[in-house]
């Protein structure tokens, strides 16, 4: 069990209870949030770029929250919703079909259970840990392959700077089109971690963050805090999913969704403060 996070070395891994998510200590630091105008397939809500400074270490989930972890919350009456798995399996696959409201219920339960301050990552923290010191479109560079993340290679817009493109055979019928658009999630340790030791920041499931939605970064916090003004009925999802095209897995991509919506591609990862 970790007490003061400031006393731990960056990269240290810990759990606050047997059934709690594994956490990684994230170093303090500064980064440029958002994408440059030169980034292929950039969207306007990814700017303007701005400097963010995170003054204190915090911890982030090593993995997206899994069905195993969520199911404990349900058994202990901390979570009301028992999400389906679309027949793909539970266990170490990321929990899905959860709303922002559901994710908040989980972190509140985890805080009560451990006596620690669990929460969702802020949008700035999410991009900071996803980039892990990089400035490229993805945490490993400016291109992507199916060996690096779980995304959909079969949609018509699946090519990103030379990544695998559309599978023409998948469009032979409506049924095959639907099947292609619903590529399954995979266990959360199926791909290599980034430089901060986090898995699946690109792909598998979209991850809810704390922030209210704003259509640009004009006026955004520069200290890593959540943006609590704007459209707070809508929240920000990050990272893309197994059904996303590769362009939506970029570190800067943002998605607006109503906080109460559940979808097979929506999950989350947790954060912890001192």
N, C-alpha and C positions, 0 to 999 in steps of 0.2 A: 504494500500500500504506500502510495506516495503522499507526503505531506506538502511541504513548501516546494513548489515547482522551481522556484528560483535557485534552489540549492542543488538541483539535478543537472547533469550534463545534457546539452542538446543531443537528441537522438536516443536518450534513455527510454526504455519501454517498461511499462508497469500496468498493473490491473488493481483496481481498488476493491474488488471482490471476485470470487471464483467465477461468477456468471456475468461479470462486467466486461465491457469492451476493452481490448488492449489499447493502450494510449501511448503516444510518442511525444516526447518533449520537443517543442518547436522553439528555435532560438528567436530572440528579439532581432529586429532588423528593419530595413527600409527596402521598398521596391517600387517600380513604376507599374501602376494599375491601369488596365485597359490595353487596347491594341493600337499599334501605329496605323496610320492611314495606308501604309504600304502593304499591310498584311492581307494576303489573298482572302477574299470572301468576308472581309470585315463588315460588321453591321454598325450603324451609327450609334446605337446605345452602348457600344464598347468604348466610348470616349466622352469627353476629352481625357487623354492620358493624364495622370496626376501622380505625384509622389505620396506614398503612404508610409508612415513610420509606426511600427509596432514596438512599443517601448519595453514591454515585459514578456518574458517567456510564457507560453501557455501550452496546453497539451491538446492534441487532435487524435481522433480515432485512427489507429493503424489501418483499419478496414472500414468499409461501410457496415453499418449495423446489420447483423445477420438475422435470419429467421430464428435460429437458436436463441439469440439474445432477446429478440422481441418476444418470443413465446414465454420466456420467464416472466416478463412484465405482465403478460396476460394471465398467467397462472397465479401470480401474486396480486392480482386485481389492481395493478398499477396502470394498465392499458385496457381500454374498453374494446378496442377494435381488434378482431382476429382476421388478418388479411389472408386472401387466397394466394396460391402460388402458381396459378395457371397450369397446374399439372407438371411443372418443371422440377419440383422438389424443394425442400426447405433446408434445414441444417445450416451449412456454411454458405449458402447462397444469400445474397443481400435481401433483406426484407423489402417488399414492394407493395404496391397498392396502399400506400400510406400517405395521408395529407400532411400539410404543415402542422395543422392542429394535432394530429396523431403524434407526430414527431416531438412536438412540445410536451405532450403528455408523457412520453417515454423519458425525456431528459429530466422532467420534474420528478418522476418516480425514481430515477437513478440517483438524483441528488438526495432524496429522502433516504434511500437505501444506504448510501455511502457516507452521508454527512459532508459531501464535497459539492463544489459548485459546477455541476454539469449543465450544458446548454448546447444550442446549435452554434456552428461557426458563423461569424459575421461574413458578409460577402467579401470584404477585404481580406479577412483571414483565410477564407477559402482560396482566393486567387493566390495569396502569398504561399500557402502550403502546396498548391497545385503547381505553381511555377518552380518552387524549390530552388530559387536562385537563378532561374533562366529567364530569358526575354523572348524566346522563340514561341511559335504557335502552340507547340506541345512541350511537355517537360523534357523530352528527349531530342527535340529538333523541330524542323519545319515540314516534315512529312510523316506519314503514318502507315502502318501495315497491320493486318489482322494478328500478327504475332506480338503486337505491342499493347492491344486493348480490345475489348469486346464491343464492337459496333456493327452496323449493318452495311455489308458490302454490296447488297443487292438492289438498293434503291437507285433511281435514275440519276441522282446527283451525288453518287458515292465516290467520285474521284476528287481527291484534294492534292494538288501539286504532285501528281504522279502516283497517288495511292490507288489500290485496286478499284476499278470502276464497275459500272453496271453489268450485272449478269443477265445477258439478254434472254437466256432460257427461262429465267424466273418470271418473265412477263408473258408466258405462253397462255396463261389463263388467269382469271380473277383469283381462283383459289390459290394458285401458286404465288401470285402477287401478295395476297394476304399473308401467306406463310412466310414469304421473304421478309415482310415488314415486321414480323414478330420473332426475330431471332431471340433465343433464350438467354437469360442470365446465366452466369457461371459462378462457381465458388470464388470467394473473395480473394483467395491467394493464387489465382490462376495465372497472373501476369507478374512481371517484375515490378518492384516498388520504385518510386522516384527517389531523388537524392535526399529527401527528408525521411525516407523510410515508409511512405504512405502508398497504399495499393489502390488501384481503380479510381484515381482522381479523374481519369479519362475513361468514360464508358461504363458499362454494366448497368447502373441506374443513375438517373439524375439525382442530385443531392440538394435537399432543402437547406437554405440559409436563413438567418434571422431577419434579414433586412426587408423593409417595405420596398415596393417597387418604385423606381424613378427611371424615366426613359433616357436620361443621360447622367453623366457624373458631375455636371455643373452644380456646385454646392455640396458635393459629397464629403463626408468626414475624411480627414487625412491622418487620423490616429488609429485606424483599425477598428473603431467602434461600429456598431450596427447603425444604419441610417433609419431612424425611427419616424421620419417625416415622409410624406408622399402618399402613394396609394397603399395603405396598410391592409386593405382587403386582399391585395395581391402580394405575393412574396416571390423571392428570387430563387430559381433553381440553377444549379451549375453542373458542368462536367459531361453532359450527354449520357446516352444509355445504349443498351444493346440494340435498340431499334433506330438509333440516330445515324445520320450520315457523318462521315469523319469531320466535316467542317464544324459540326456542332460539339465536337469533343475538344476544341481549342481551349486553351487556358482562359481566354478573355470572354468566351461566349456566355451570355446571360439569357435566361428564359423567364418570362412573366407567367404566373399561374395563380388562380384564386386559392387562398389558403385552405379551403375546405375540400378541394378536389383530390380524389384518389385515382391513381393510374398505375398500370402494371410497370411503367418505366420510372416511377417515383420512389426514391428511398432517401437515405440521409446518413451522415456521419456525425459523431458527437465531438464536442470540445469540452475542456475543463480549465477553469481558472483557479488561482489560489483562493 
